[in-house]
Structure formats: C-alpha cells, structure tokens
Amino acid sequence: MSSPDNAFARRFDDERETALELDGVSRVFAGRAVLNNLSLNVKRGQFVSMLGASGAGKTTLLRILAGLDQADSGRVRVAGARSVVFQEPRLVPAKRVWENVVIGHGRLGAAKPSALAALDEVGLTPHADGWPKTLSGGEAQRVALARALVREPKLLLLDEPFAALDALTRIRMYELVARLWRAHTPAVVLVTHDIDEAILLSDRIVVLSQGEIGADVVVDLPRPRSRSDEAAIALRTRLLAELGVTQDAPRKAA
C-alpha cells in the first residue's frame, strides 16, 4: 500500500461546515488492514458515536483524527481546532486543578480566567485551587472535559471517557456532555462499546467492522431519551444485529 501524501493531510478553514472528512483511509499494522478504504464525513455540530468489537478500528481511527497517528493511504481533513478526552483524565498531579485545565496555554496567570470559566461550566469551581488527588473519578473526568472545551474545539474527540466511571456518575456525565455539546456546538466523535450510551447521546451511530463501516445509522429520537422507550429498544436490537449479536425472543408466560 502506498505511503500517505502529506498534501492529503490538511485542516479545514473555520468557516467550513464540515468538521472532518475521510476519503479512502487505510491503516495497516503487521500486514493487517485495521482501517480499510474508509470514507466518512461529519458536519459541524453533529454528535457521532463509533461502535464496534475490539479490534474493529475505532481507536485507530480516533488517533488519526486526533493527529496521534497517520493513515497509510487516503485523505484525512479535520477542523483546525480539535480536542481529545481519553478514558483516563491524564491530569498532572503537581499542578492545581485550574492549571490542569489550561496546560499548554502559555502564561498560566493570563489563562486563569478561562480556566475558571470552564470549571464553572462543569460544576467544579470550588475545586479550582485543589489538587488532582483530591478529586473523585467523575470530578477528574470533568476537569479533562473542561480542558478540552477551553480550547473551543470545532471537533471534540471522546475515547471511551465514561468507561471507568460507576453507573450513577456515568449518567451524570451523559447529561453534562449533552448540555456542553448544545452550548458549544462542536462536532463530537465518541468511541464507545456501550450501545445505550450511543443511543442516548448521538445524532448518528457508525458501526465499524473489520476496518470498514458496516452501518451508518441516523438516530432520529426526541431528547431527552430513555433506554425503555420503544424506539430506543428497537434501535438497540438493530445495532446488536449489526454487531453480530442476536437476541432470543422473550418467552411468553405459561
């Protein structure tokens, strides 16, 4: 497979309506195509979830979108401003909470008002001068989210950011992410193994299978959403089938 052409890797102007565009993207490891001629277009303001079994290419795709890896062939174009939230918060223990929010912003003193505003949005103003070790798992992940949003991204990449959280904290994080997405309107690409998570949050759900798009489903359900809604249950069944999981029909009571 040919090596990537650097001219293909470029950023969109901020005025464009497209947050990312992939055209025939492939990535090969040890002779195996983890991504195979994949094409995808995401508009500004869309919330897209990526589902797929382990090894389907989700994380590789997100790393390429984040600029942490390169495609072997094809064209990758992304919005100029992008941020990533990983499964682990990756906070610096020796820096205060507000300092973690604006790491890399140059003079910390000048950036502090932006850090405090971002912490206020995620409900952590009282912890601004605290240390990361004093935070719960959910609070630390909210700091990571504030750090991503303070950069005002046009493209927000979420790599299973809720996976390590308990069920109640996860639900609260869903609500927070949905609220922040509506307020800031970035395009969001969420990598997840949780079908319900994808249904509750997304406009679109893309199912990856062996490095290719197996399904691209529009989620046209009113918000807020419930797992018990009949349309959500039907969509879950469809997505499970796309992932190769079949469900037995419920048995009637005797």
C-alpha positions as CSV (number, residue, x, y, z in Angstrom):
1,M,0.0,0.0,0.0
2,S,1.3,3.4,-0.9
3,S,2.7,5.8,1.7
4,P,0.4,8.8,2.6
5,D,0.7,12.0,0.6
6,N,1.3,14.9,3.0
7,A,-0.8,17.1,0.8
8,F,-3.8,15.0,1.8
9,A,-3.4,15.8,5.5
10,R,-4.8,19.4,5.9
11,R,-7.2,21.3,8.0
12,F,-10.5,22.9,7.1
13,D,-11.0,26.6,7.4
14,D,-13.0,27.6,10.5
15,E,-15.8,28.8,8.2
16,R,-16.4,25.4,6.6
17,E,-19.5,23.4,7.5
18,T,-17.6,20.1,7.6
19,A,-15.7,19.1,10.8
20,L,-14.0,16.1,9.3
21,E,-13.7,14.3,6.0
22,L,-12.1,10.9,5.4
23,D,-11.7,9.7,1.9
24,G,-10.4,6.1,1.3
25,V,-8.4,6.0,4.5
26,S,-6.4,2.8,5.3
27,R,-4.1,1.9,8.1
28,V,-2.1,-1.3,8.2
29,F,-0.3,-3.0,11.1
30,A,1.8,-6.1,10.5
31,G,0.2,-6.7,7.2
32,R,-3.4,-6.4,8.6
33,A,-5.7,-3.5,7.5
34,V,-7.1,-2.1,10.7
35,L,-8.8,0.5,8.6
36,N,-9.7,-0.5,5.1
37,N,-10.5,2.2,2.5
38,L,-12.8,4.0,5.0
39,S,-14.7,7.2,4.0
40,L,-16.6,9.4,6.4
41,N,-18.0,12.9,6.6
42,V,-19.1,14.6,9.8
43,K,-20.8,18.0,9.8
44,R,-20.3,20.8,12.4
45,G,-22.5,20.3,15.4
46,Q,-23.2,16.6,14.8
47,F,-22.7,14.0,17.6
48,V,-21.4,10.8,16.1
49,S,-20.8,7.6,18.1
50,M,-18.5,4.8,16.9
51,L,-19.4,1.3,17.8
52,G,-17.6,-2.0,17.0
53,A,-16.0,-5.0,18.5
54,S,-12.5,-4.8,19.9
55,G,-10.1,-4.6,17.0
56,A,-12.7,-3.1,14.7
57,G,-10.5,0.1,14.2
58,K,-12.3,2.6,16.5
59,T,-9.3,3.7,18.5
60,T,-7.0,3.7,15.5
61,L,-9.5,6.0,13.7
62,L,-9.8,8.3,16.6
63,R,-6.0,8.5,16.9
64,I,-5.7,9.5,13.3
65,L,-8.4,12.2,13.8
66,A,-6.5,13.5,16.8
67,G,-3.2,13.7,14.9
68,L,-1.6,11.0,17.0
69,D,-1.3,8.6,14.1
70,Q,-1.2,8.8,10.3
71,A,-3.1,6.9,7.7
72,D,-1.1,4.8,5.2
73,S,-3.2,6.0,2.3
74,G,-6.2,8.2,1.7
75,R,-7.1,11.7,2.6
76,V,-7.7,13.0,6.1
77,R,-9.1,16.5,6.7
78,V,-10.2,17.8,10.1
79,A,-11.3,21.1,11.6
80,G,-8.4,23.3,12.7
81,A,-9.4,23.3,16.4
82,R,-9.8,19.8,17.9
83,S,-9.5,18.4,21.4
84,V,-9.4,14.9,22.9
85,V,-10.8,13.4,26.1
86,F,-9.4,10.0,26.9
87,Q,-10.6,7.2,29.1
88,E,-8.2,8.3,31.8
89,P,-8.2,12.0,32.8
90,R,-4.4,12.3,32.5
91,L,-4.1,15.2,35.0
92,V,-0.7,16.4,36.2
93,P,-0.6,15.7,40.0
94,A,1.8,18.5,40.7
95,K,-0.4,21.2,39.2
96,R,-3.6,22.6,40.7
97,V,-6.9,21.8,39.1
98,W,-7.2,25.1,37.2
99,E,-3.7,24.8,36.0
100,N,-4.5,21.4,34.5
101,V,-7.3,23.0,32.5
102,V,-5.0,25.4,30.7
103,I,-1.8,23.4,30.4
104,G,-0.1,24.5,27.2
105,H,-1.8,27.9,27.1
106,G,1.4,29.8,27.7
107,R,1.3,32.2,30.7
108,L,-0.8,30.5,33.3
109,G,-1.8,33.7,35.1
110,A,-3.3,35.2,31.9
111,A,-5.1,31.9,31.2
112,K,-6.6,31.5,34.7
113,P,-9.9,33.4,33.9
114,S,-10.5,31.0,31.0
115,A,-9.8,28.0,33.3
116,L,-12.2,29.2,35.9
117,A,-14.9,29.8,33.4
118,A,-14.5,26.3,32.0
119,L,-14.5,24.8,35.5
120,D,-17.7,26.7,36.3
121,E,-19.4,25.1,33.2
122,V,-18.6,21.6,34.5
123,G,-19.5,22.5,38.1
124,L,-16.1,22.4,39.7
125,T,-15.4,26.0,40.7
126,P,-14.9,25.0,44.4
127,H,-12.1,22.7,43.3
128,A,-10.2,25.2,41.2
129,D,-7.3,25.6,43.6
130,G,-7.3,22.0,44.8
131,W,-5.0,19.1,43.7
132,P,-6.0,16.3,41.3
133,K,-5.5,13.7,44.1
134,T,-8.5,15.2,46.0
135,L,-10.9,14.6,43.1
136,S,-13.2,11.7,42.6
137,G,-13.1,9.8,39.3
138,G,-16.0,11.7,37.9
139,E,-14.6,15.0,39.0
140,A,-11.3,14.3,37.4
141,Q,-13.0,13.4,34.1
142,R,-14.9,16.7,34.3
143,V,-11.6,18.5,34.6
144,A,-10.5,16.7,31.5
145,L,-13.7,17.8,29.7
146,A,-13.1,21.4,30.8
147,R,-9.5,21.2,29.5
148,A,-10.9,20.1,26.1
149,L,-13.6,22.7,25.9
150,V,-11.4,25.7,27.0
151,R,-9.7,25.3,23.6
152,E,-13.1,26.0,21.9
153,P,-12.8,23.0,19.6
154,K,-14.7,22.6,16.3
155,L,-14.1,18.8,16.7
156,L,-14.3,17.1,20.1
157,L,-13.0,13.5,20.2
158,L,-14.1,11.3,23.1
159,D,-12.2,8.0,23.6
160,E,-14.5,5.9,26.0
161,P,-14.4,8.8,28.5
162,F,-17.1,7.2,30.8
163,A,-15.8,3.6,30.8
164,A,-14.1,3.8,34.2
165,L,-16.9,5.6,36.0
166,D,-19.6,4.0,38.1
167,A,-23.2,3.8,36.7
168,L,-24.6,6.8,38.5
169,T,-21.6,9.0,37.7
170,R,-21.8,7.9,34.1
171,I,-25.4,9.0,33.8
172,R,-24.5,12.4,35.2
173,M,-21.6,12.7,32.7
174,Y,-24.0,11.9,29.9
175,E,-26.2,14.8,30.9
176,L,-23.2,17.1,31.3
177,V,-21.7,16.2,27.9
178,A,-25.1,16.7,26.2
179,R,-25.5,20.1,27.8
180,L,-22.0,21.3,26.9
181,W,-22.4,20.0,23.3
182,R,-25.6,22.0,22.9
183,A,-23.9,25.1,24.4
184,H,-20.6,24.9,22.3
185,T,-21.9,23.0,19.2
186,P,-18.7,21.2,18.2
187,A,-18.8,18.1,16.1
188,V,-18.3,15.2,18.5
189,V,-16.9,11.8,17.7
190,L,-17.4,9.3,20.6
191,V,-15.7,5.9,20.7
192,T,-17.7,3.6,22.9
193,H,-18.6,-0.1,23.5
194,D,-21.9,0.9,25.2
195,I,-24.8,0.8,22.8
196,D,-27.2,2.6,25.2
197,E,-24.6,5.4,25.6
198,A,-24.5,5.8,21.9
199,I,-28.3,5.9,21.6
200,L,-28.8,8.4,24.5
201,L,-26.2,10.9,23.1
202,S,-25.9,10.6,19.4
203,D,-27.3,12.0,16.1
204,R,-25.6,9.2,14.2
205,I,-24.1,5.9,15.1
206,V,-21.4,4.4,12.9
207,V,-20.7,0.7,13.3
208,L,-17.2,-0.4,12.4
209,S,-16.5,-4.0,11.3
210,Q,-13.0,-5.2,10.3
211,G,-11.9,-1.7,9.5
212,E,-14.9,-0.8,7.4
213,I,-18.2,1.0,8.0
214,G,-20.8,-1.8,8.5
215,A,-23.7,0.6,9.2
216,D,-24.3,4.4,9.5
217,V,-27.5,4.9,11.4
218,V,-29.3,8.3,11.9
219,V,-30.7,8.5,15.5
220,D,-33.9,10.4,15.0
221,L,-35.3,10.2,18.5
222,P,-36.6,13.2,20.6
223,R,-34.4,14.3,23.5
224,P,-34.1,13.6,26.4
225,R,-34.1,9.9,25.7
226,S,-34.9,6.9,27.7
227,R,-33.5,3.3,27.4
228,S,-37.0,2.0,28.0
229,D,-38.5,3.9,25.0
230,E,-39.8,1.5,22.4
231,A,-37.9,3.2,19.6
232,A,-34.7,3.1,21.6
233,I,-35.3,-0.6,22.3
234,A,-35.8,-1.3,18.5
235,L,-32.7,0.7,17.7
236,R,-30.7,-1.3,20.3
237,T,-31.9,-4.5,18.7
238,R,-30.9,-3.3,15.3
239,L,-27.4,-2.2,16.4
240,L,-26.8,-5.5,18.2
241,A,-27.6,-7.3,15.0
242,E,-25.2,-5.1,13.1
243,L,-22.6,-6.1,15.7
244,G,-23.4,-9.8,15.2
245,V,-25.3,-10.3,18.5
246,T,-28.7,-12.0,18.2
247,Q,-31.3,-11.8,21.0
248,D,-33.7,-14.6,21.8
249,A,-37.4,-13.5,21.6
250,P,-38.9,-13.1,25.0
251,R,-40.8,-16.2,26.2
252,K,-44.5,-15.9,26.9
253,A,-45.6,-16.7,30.4
254,A,-47.2,-20.1,30.8
